[in-house]
Amino acid sequence: MVQIYKDEAVIFDLDDLLYKEFDFMRSGFWAIARICSEQEPKKLFRLMMVQYFSGNAVLNWLSNEYLASASGHTLSSLLTIYRTHKPDISLSAEVVEVLSLLKKNGNRIGLITDGRSITQRNKIEALKLSRWISDFTISEELGFEKPSEKPFLYFMKKFDSLNFVYLADNYNKDFIAPNQLGWRTIALSDNGLNIHMAKQNLETGYFPAETINSLSELIIDGTCLTNQVDKK
Protein backbone atom coordinates (compact mmCIF):
# COMPACT_ATOMS: atom_id res chain seq x y z
CA MET A 1 0.00 0.00 0.00
CA VAL A 2 1.16 3.54 -0.82
CA GLN A 3 -0.26 6.64 0.84
CA ILE A 4 -1.25 9.75 -1.15
CA TYR A 5 -1.55 12.80 1.09
CA LYS A 6 -3.98 15.70 0.86
CA ASP A 7 -1.24 18.30 0.33
CA GLU A 8 0.31 16.49 -2.65
CA ALA A 9 -0.20 17.38 -6.30
CA VAL A 10 -0.61 14.10 -8.16
CA ILE A 11 0.68 13.94 -11.74
CA PHE A 12 -0.01 10.91 -13.92
CA ASP A 13 1.55 9.41 -17.01
CA LEU A 14 -1.04 8.36 -19.60
CA ASP A 15 -0.06 5.36 -21.72
CA ASP A 16 0.10 2.07 -19.80
CA LEU A 17 -0.80 3.92 -16.61
CA LEU A 18 -4.36 5.26 -16.82
CA TYR A 19 -5.22 2.79 -19.58
CA LYS A 20 -3.37 0.05 -21.47
CA GLU A 21 -1.72 1.19 -24.69
CA PHE A 22 -2.37 -2.32 -25.96
CA ASP A 23 -6.06 -1.32 -26.11
CA PHE A 24 -5.20 1.72 -28.23
CA MET A 25 -3.17 -0.49 -30.55
CA ARG A 26 -6.10 -2.89 -30.99
CA SER A 27 -8.39 0.06 -31.66
CA GLY A 28 -5.98 1.40 -34.27
CA PHE A 29 -5.69 -1.97 -35.98
CA TRP A 30 -9.48 -2.24 -36.12
CA ALA A 31 -9.74 1.25 -37.64
CA ILE A 32 -7.25 0.23 -40.32
CA ALA A 33 -9.02 -3.09 -40.95
CA ARG A 34 -12.38 -1.38 -41.50
CA ILE A 35 -10.86 0.99 -44.07
CA CYS A 36 -8.57 -1.47 -45.87
CA SER A 37 -10.94 -4.44 -45.91
CA GLU A 38 -14.51 -3.19 -45.97
CA GLN A 39 -15.85 -6.65 -46.85
CA GLU A 40 -13.91 -8.67 -44.28
CA PRO A 41 -12.54 -6.33 -41.58
CA LYS A 42 -12.68 -8.99 -38.85
CA LYS A 43 -10.51 -11.33 -40.91
CA LEU A 44 -7.88 -8.65 -41.51
CA PHE A 45 -7.97 -7.59 -37.86
CA ARG A 46 -7.30 -11.18 -36.75
CA LEU A 47 -4.39 -11.45 -39.19
CA MET A 48 -2.93 -8.20 -37.85
CA MET A 49 -3.13 -9.47 -34.28
CA VAL A 50 -1.42 -12.72 -35.31
CA GLN A 51 1.40 -10.67 -36.82
CA TYR A 52 1.67 -8.61 -33.63
CA PHE A 53 1.88 -11.62 -31.33
CA SER A 54 4.43 -13.17 -33.71
CA GLY A 55 6.68 -10.18 -33.04
CA ASN A 56 6.38 -8.67 -36.50
CA ALA A 57 6.03 -5.02 -37.51
CA VAL A 58 2.33 -5.16 -38.33
CA LEU A 59 1.96 -2.08 -40.52
CA ASN A 60 5.10 -2.94 -42.50
CA TRP A 61 3.70 -6.41 -43.11
CA LEU A 62 0.35 -4.96 -44.08
CA SER A 63 1.74 -2.45 -46.58
CA ASN A 64 4.46 -4.68 -48.05
CA GLU A 65 2.69 -8.03 -48.24
CA TYR A 66 -1.02 -8.18 -47.51
CA LEU A 67 -1.91 -4.95 -49.32
CA ALA A 68 0.94 -5.03 -51.82
CA SER A 69 -1.43 -5.36 -54.77
CA ALA A 70 -3.97 -2.85 -53.47
CA SER A 71 -3.74 0.75 -54.57
CA GLY A 72 -4.01 3.71 -52.25
CA HIS A 73 -2.72 2.04 -49.09
CA THR A 74 0.89 2.83 -48.16
CA LEU A 75 2.77 2.60 -44.90
CA SER A 76 2.41 6.36 -44.55
CA SER A 77 -1.36 6.29 -45.03
CA LEU A 78 -1.72 3.38 -42.59
CA LEU A 79 0.27 5.29 -39.97
CA THR A 80 -1.97 8.31 -40.48
CA ILE A 81 -5.09 6.22 -39.88
CA TYR A 82 -3.52 4.69 -36.78
CA ARG A 83 -2.35 7.98 -35.29
CA THR A 84 -5.44 10.04 -36.05
CA HIS A 85 -8.33 7.61 -35.44
CA LYS A 86 -10.78 8.17 -32.61
CA PRO A 87 -9.82 5.34 -30.25
CA ASP A 88 -12.25 2.93 -28.64
CA ILE A 89 -10.66 2.95 -25.18
CA SER A 90 -12.00 3.51 -21.69
CA LEU A 91 -10.90 3.82 -18.07
CA SER A 92 -11.22 0.87 -15.73
CA ALA A 93 -13.45 1.17 -12.66
CA GLU A 94 -10.26 1.20 -10.60
CA VAL A 95 -8.85 4.26 -12.38
CA VAL A 96 -12.18 6.10 -12.17
CA GLU A 97 -12.24 5.45 -8.42
CA VAL A 98 -8.68 6.75 -7.98
CA LEU A 99 -9.30 9.94 -9.95
CA SER A 100 -12.65 10.56 -8.26
CA LEU A 101 -11.21 10.15 -4.77
CA LEU A 102 -8.28 12.44 -5.55
CA LYS A 103 -10.63 15.12 -6.86
CA LYS A 104 -12.95 14.74 -3.86
CA ASN A 105 -9.94 14.93 -1.56
CA GLY A 106 -8.86 18.24 -3.09
CA ASN A 107 -5.60 17.01 -4.64
CA ARG A 108 -4.38 18.90 -7.71
CA ILE A 109 -4.27 16.43 -10.61
CA GLY A 110 -2.17 16.71 -13.78
CA LEU A 111 -1.04 14.63 -16.73
CA ILE A 112 2.30 14.37 -18.56
CA THR A 113 2.34 12.41 -21.80
CA ASP A 114 4.72 11.96 -24.71
CA GLY A 115 3.44 11.73 -28.26
CA ARG A 116 1.77 13.51 -31.13
CA SER A 117 -0.77 16.15 -30.21
CA ILE A 118 -3.68 14.72 -32.21
CA THR A 119 -3.06 11.17 -31.00
CA GLN A 120 -2.77 12.03 -27.33
CA ARG A 121 -5.66 14.51 -27.41
CA ASN A 122 -7.88 11.86 -29.01
CA LYS A 123 -6.97 9.49 -26.18
CA ILE A 124 -7.65 12.12 -23.52
CA GLU A 125 -11.04 12.85 -25.10
CA ALA A 126 -11.98 9.17 -25.43
CA LEU A 127 -11.10 8.53 -21.78
CA LYS A 128 -13.10 11.61 -20.70
CA LEU A 129 -10.21 12.73 -18.52
CA SER A 130 -11.41 16.33 -18.42
CA ARG A 131 -13.82 15.21 -15.69
CA TRP A 132 -10.84 15.09 -13.33
CA ILE A 133 -7.82 16.62 -15.10
CA SER A 134 -7.72 20.13 -16.54
CA ASP A 135 -3.95 20.58 -16.82
CA PHE A 136 -1.77 18.39 -19.01
CA THR A 137 1.34 18.55 -21.18
CA ILE A 138 1.86 16.76 -24.49
CA SER A 139 5.46 16.51 -25.69
CA GLU A 140 4.77 17.62 -29.28
CA GLU A 141 3.03 20.76 -28.01
CA LEU A 142 5.57 21.48 -25.29
CA GLY A 143 8.57 20.86 -27.52
CA PHE A 144 10.21 18.52 -25.02
CA GLU A 145 9.65 14.88 -24.13
CA LYS A 146 10.67 12.82 -21.13
CA PRO A 147 13.26 12.46 -19.67
CA SER A 148 13.39 16.26 -20.02
CA GLU A 149 12.61 18.19 -16.84
CA LYS A 150 10.46 20.69 -18.78
CA PRO A 151 7.03 19.06 -18.28
CA PHE A 152 7.72 18.60 -14.57
CA LEU A 153 8.88 22.19 -14.18
CA TYR A 154 5.66 23.27 -15.91
CA PHE A 155 3.59 21.74 -13.11
CA MET A 156 5.89 23.04 -10.39
CA LYS A 157 5.16 26.53 -11.71
CA LYS A 158 1.49 25.85 -12.48
CA PHE A 159 0.42 24.19 -9.23
CA ASP A 160 0.70 25.89 -5.86
CA SER A 161 2.13 22.85 -4.08
CA LEU A 162 5.35 22.02 -2.29
CA ASN A 163 4.89 18.27 -2.70
CA PHE A 164 4.54 16.42 -5.98
CA VAL A 165 3.89 12.77 -6.75
CA TYR A 166 4.43 11.24 -10.19
CA LEU A 167 2.88 7.91 -11.18
CA ALA A 168 4.20 6.27 -14.35
CA ASP A 169 5.46 2.97 -15.76
CA ASN A 170 8.47 3.42 -18.06
CA TYR A 171 11.76 3.17 -16.13
CA ASN A 172 13.75 4.21 -19.20
CA LYS A 173 12.48 7.80 -19.20
CA ASP A 174 9.72 8.50 -16.66
CA PHE A 175 11.43 8.79 -13.29
CA ILE A 176 14.90 10.29 -13.74
CA ALA A 177 13.71 13.92 -14.04
CA PRO A 178 11.15 13.95 -11.19
CA ASN A 179 13.65 12.14 -8.96
CA GLN A 180 16.18 14.91 -9.58
CA LEU A 181 13.54 17.56 -8.85
CA GLY A 182 12.62 16.04 -5.50
CA TRP A 183 9.28 14.55 -6.50
CA ARG A 184 7.99 11.32 -4.98
CA THR A 185 7.91 8.73 -7.75
CA ILE A 186 5.69 5.66 -7.95
CA ALA A 187 5.84 2.99 -10.66
CA LEU A 188 2.94 0.82 -11.77
CA SER A 189 4.37 -2.61 -12.55
CA ASP A 190 3.91 -4.13 -16.00
CA ASN A 191 1.17 -6.78 -16.04
CA GLY A 192 2.60 -8.27 -19.23
CA LEU A 193 0.65 -6.11 -21.69
CA ASN A 194 2.82 -2.99 -21.72
CA ILE A 195 3.99 -1.91 -25.16
CA HIS A 196 7.34 -0.43 -24.12
CA MET A 197 10.56 -2.33 -23.53
CA ALA A 198 11.28 -3.40 -19.98
CA LYS A 199 14.05 -1.76 -17.94
CA GLN A 200 17.61 -2.90 -18.68
CA ASN A 201 20.93 -1.92 -17.07
CA LEU A 202 19.68 1.40 -15.71
CA GLU A 203 21.41 3.54 -13.12
CA THR A 204 19.81 4.04 -9.71
CA GLY A 205 18.41 7.47 -10.59
CA TYR A 206 16.11 5.94 -13.19
CA PHE A 207 14.24 3.89 -10.60
CA PRO A 208 11.11 5.07 -8.74
CA ALA A 209 10.99 5.47 -4.98
CA GLU A 210 8.01 3.11 -4.69
CA THR A 211 6.31 0.43 -6.78
CA ILE A 212 2.72 -0.82 -6.90
CA ASN A 213 1.13 -3.68 -8.82
CA SER A 214 -2.25 -1.95 -9.09
CA LEU A 215 -3.66 1.52 -8.55
CA SER A 216 -5.98 -0.07 -6.00
CA GLU A 217 -2.94 -0.26 -3.71
CA LEU A 218 -3.10 3.51 -3.24
CA ILE A 219 -4.41 4.93 0.03
CA ILE A 220 -5.83 8.40 -0.57
CA ASP A 221 -6.01 10.44 2.61
CA GLY A 222 -6.83 7.34 4.64
CA THR A 223 -9.17 5.70 2.12
CA CYS A 224 -7.95 2.29 0.98
CA LEU A 225 -8.69 1.83 -2.71
CA THR A 226 -8.59 -1.97 -2.48
CA ASN A 227 -11.57 -1.93 -0.14
CA GLN A 228 -13.43 0.61 -2.29
CA VAL A 229 -13.00 -1.38 -5.51
CA ASP A 230 -13.89 -4.71 -3.83
CA LYS A 231 -17.22 -3.28 -2.66
CA LYS A 232 -18.38 -2.56 -6.20
C-alpha positions as CSV (number, residue, x, y, z in Angstrom):
1,M,0.0,0.0,0.0
2,V,1.2,3.5,-0.8
3,Q,-0.3,6.6,0.8
4,I,-1.3,9.7,-1.2
5,Y,-1.5,12.8,1.1
6,K,-4.0,15.7,0.9
7,D,-1.2,18.3,0.3
8,E,0.3,16.5,-2.6
9,A,-0.2,17.4,-6.3
10,V,-0.6,14.1,-8.2
11,I,0.7,13.9,-11.7
12,F,0.0,10.9,-13.9
13,D,1.6,9.4,-17.0
14,L,-1.0,8.4,-19.6
15,D,-0.1,5.4,-21.7
16,D,0.1,2.1,-19.8
17,L,-0.8,3.9,-16.6
18,L,-4.4,5.3,-16.8
19,Y,-5.2,2.8,-19.6
20,K,-3.4,0.1,-21.5
21,E,-1.7,1.2,-24.7
22,F,-2.4,-2.3,-26.0
23,D,-6.1,-1.3,-26.1
24,F,-5.2,1.7,-28.2
25,M,-3.2,-0.5,-30.6
26,R,-6.1,-2.9,-31.0
27,S,-8.4,0.1,-31.7
28,G,-6.0,1.4,-34.3
29,F,-5.7,-2.0,-36.0
30,W,-9.5,-2.2,-36.1
31,A,-9.7,1.3,-37.6
32,I,-7.3,0.2,-40.3
33,A,-9.0,-3.1,-41.0
34,R,-12.4,-1.4,-41.5
35,I,-10.9,1.0,-44.1
36,C,-8.6,-1.5,-45.9
37,S,-10.9,-4.4,-45.9
38,E,-14.5,-3.2,-46.0
39,Q,-15.9,-6.6,-46.9
40,E,-13.9,-8.7,-44.3
41,P,-12.5,-6.3,-41.6
42,K,-12.7,-9.0,-38.9
43,K,-10.5,-11.3,-40.9
44,L,-7.9,-8.6,-41.5
45,F,-8.0,-7.6,-37.9
46,R,-7.3,-11.2,-36.8
47,L,-4.4,-11.4,-39.2
48,M,-2.9,-8.2,-37.8
49,M,-3.1,-9.5,-34.3
50,V,-1.4,-12.7,-35.3
51,Q,1.4,-10.7,-36.8
52,Y,1.7,-8.6,-33.6
53,F,1.9,-11.6,-31.3
54,S,4.4,-13.2,-33.7
55,G,6.7,-10.2,-33.0
56,N,6.4,-8.7,-36.5
57,A,6.0,-5.0,-37.5
58,V,2.3,-5.2,-38.3
59,L,2.0,-2.1,-40.5
60,N,5.1,-2.9,-42.5
61,W,3.7,-6.4,-43.1
62,L,0.3,-5.0,-44.1
63,S,1.7,-2.5,-46.6
64,N,4.5,-4.7,-48.1
65,E,2.7,-8.0,-48.2
66,Y,-1.0,-8.2,-47.5
67,L,-1.9,-4.9,-49.3
68,A,0.9,-5.0,-51.8
69,S,-1.4,-5.4,-54.8
70,A,-4.0,-2.9,-53.5
71,S,-3.7,0.8,-54.6
72,G,-4.0,3.7,-52.3
73,H,-2.7,2.0,-49.1
74,T,0.9,2.8,-48.2
75,L,2.8,2.6,-44.9
76,S,2.4,6.4,-44.5
77,S,-1.4,6.3,-45.0
78,L,-1.7,3.4,-42.6
79,L,0.3,5.3,-40.0
80,T,-2.0,8.3,-40.5
81,I,-5.1,6.2,-39.9
82,Y,-3.5,4.7,-36.8
83,R,-2.3,8.0,-35.3
84,T,-5.4,10.0,-36.0
85,H,-8.3,7.6,-35.4
86,K,-10.8,8.2,-32.6
87,P,-9.8,5.3,-30.2
88,D,-12.3,2.9,-28.6
89,I,-10.7,3.0,-25.2
90,S,-12.0,3.5,-21.7
91,L,-10.9,3.8,-18.1
92,S,-11.2,0.9,-15.7
93,A,-13.5,1.2,-12.7
94,E,-10.3,1.2,-10.6
95,V,-8.9,4.3,-12.4
96,V,-12.2,6.1,-12.2
97,E,-12.2,5.4,-8.4
98,V,-8.7,6.8,-8.0
99,L,-9.3,9.9,-9.9
100,S,-12.7,10.6,-8.3
101,L,-11.2,10.2,-4.8
102,L,-8.3,12.4,-5.6
103,K,-10.6,15.1,-6.9
104,K,-13.0,14.7,-3.9
105,N,-9.9,14.9,-1.6
106,G,-8.9,18.2,-3.1
107,N,-5.6,17.0,-4.6
108,R,-4.4,18.9,-7.7
109,I,-4.3,16.4,-10.6
110,G,-2.2,16.7,-13.8
111,L,-1.0,14.6,-16.7
112,I,2.3,14.4,-18.6
113,T,2.3,12.4,-21.8
114,D,4.7,12.0,-24.7
115,G,3.4,11.7,-28.3
116,R,1.8,13.5,-31.1
117,S,-0.8,16.1,-30.2
118,I,-3.7,14.7,-32.2
119,T,-3.1,11.2,-31.0
120,Q,-2.8,12.0,-27.3
121,R,-5.7,14.5,-27.4
122,N,-7.9,11.9,-29.0
123,K,-7.0,9.5,-26.2
124,I,-7.7,12.1,-23.5
125,E,-11.0,12.9,-25.1
126,A,-12.0,9.2,-25.4
127,L,-11.1,8.5,-21.8
128,K,-13.1,11.6,-20.7
129,L,-10.2,12.7,-18.5
130,S,-11.4,16.3,-18.4
131,R,-13.8,15.2,-15.7
132,W,-10.8,15.1,-13.3
133,I,-7.8,16.6,-15.1
134,S,-7.7,20.1,-16.5
135,D,-4.0,20.6,-16.8
136,F,-1.8,18.4,-19.0
137,T,1.3,18.5,-21.2
138,I,1.9,16.8,-24.5
139,S,5.5,16.5,-25.7
140,E,4.8,17.6,-29.3
141,E,3.0,20.8,-28.0
142,L,5.6,21.5,-25.3
143,G,8.6,20.9,-27.5
144,F,10.2,18.5,-25.0
145,E,9.6,14.9,-24.1
146,K,10.7,12.8,-21.1
147,P,13.3,12.5,-19.7
148,S,13.4,16.3,-20.0
149,E,12.6,18.2,-16.8
150,K,10.5,20.7,-18.8
151,P,7.0,19.1,-18.3
152,F,7.7,18.6,-14.6
153,L,8.9,22.2,-14.2
154,Y,5.7,23.3,-15.9
155,F,3.6,21.7,-13.1
156,M,5.9,23.0,-10.4
157,K,5.2,26.5,-11.7
158,K,1.5,25.8,-12.5
159,F,0.4,24.2,-9.2
160,D,0.7,25.9,-5.9
161,S,2.1,22.9,-4.1
162,L,5.3,22.0,-2.3
163,N,4.9,18.3,-2.7
164,F,4.5,16.4,-6.0
165,V,3.9,12.8,-6.7
166,Y,4.4,11.2,-10.2
167,L,2.9,7.9,-11.2
168,A,4.2,6.3,-14.4
169,D,5.5,3.0,-15.8
170,N,8.5,3.4,-18.1
171,Y,11.8,3.2,-16.1
172,N,13.8,4.2,-19.2
173,K,12.5,7.8,-19.2
174,D,9.7,8.5,-16.7
175,F,11.4,8.8,-13.3
176,I,14.9,10.3,-13.7
177,A,13.7,13.9,-14.0
178,P,11.1,13.9,-11.2
179,N,13.7,12.1,-9.0
180,Q,16.2,14.9,-9.6
181,L,13.5,17.6,-8.9
182,G,12.6,16.0,-5.5
183,W,9.3,14.5,-6.5
184,R,8.0,11.3,-5.0
185,T,7.9,8.7,-7.8
186,I,5.7,5.7,-8.0
187,A,5.8,3.0,-10.7
188,L,2.9,0.8,-11.8
189,S,4.4,-2.6,-12.6
190,D,3.9,-4.1,-16.0
191,N,1.2,-6.8,-16.0
192,G,2.6,-8.3,-19.2
193,L,0.6,-6.1,-21.7
194,N,2.8,-3.0,-21.7
195,I,4.0,-1.9,-25.2
196,H,7.3,-0.4,-24.1
197,M,10.6,-2.3,-23.5
198,A,11.3,-3.4,-20.0
199,K,14.0,-1.8,-17.9
200,Q,17.6,-2.9,-18.7
201,N,20.9,-1.9,-17.1
202,L,19.7,1.4,-15.7
203,E,21.4,3.5,-13.1
204,T,19.8,4.0,-9.7
205,G,18.4,7.5,-10.6
206,Y,16.1,5.9,-13.2
207,F,14.2,3.9,-10.6
208,P,11.1,5.1,-8.7
209,A,11.0,5.5,-5.0
210,E,8.0,3.1,-4.7
211,T,6.3,0.4,-6.8
212,I,2.7,-0.8,-6.9
213,N,1.1,-3.7,-8.8
214,S,-2.2,-2.0,-9.1
215,L,-3.7,1.5,-8.6
216,S,-6.0,-0.1,-6.0
217,E,-2.9,-0.3,-3.7
218,L,-3.1,3.5,-3.2
219,I,-4.4,4.9,0.0
220,I,-5.8,8.4,-0.6
221,D,-6.0,10.4,2.6
222,G,-6.8,7.3,4.6
223,T,-9.2,5.7,2.1
224,C,-7.9,2.3,1.0
225,L,-8.7,1.8,-2.7
226,T,-8.6,-2.0,-2.5
227,N,-11.6,-1.9,-0.1
228,Q,-13.4,0.6,-2.3
229,V,-13.0,-1.4,-5.5
230,D,-13.9,-4.7,-3.8
231,K,-17.2,-3.3,-2.7
232,K,-18.4,-2.6,-6.2
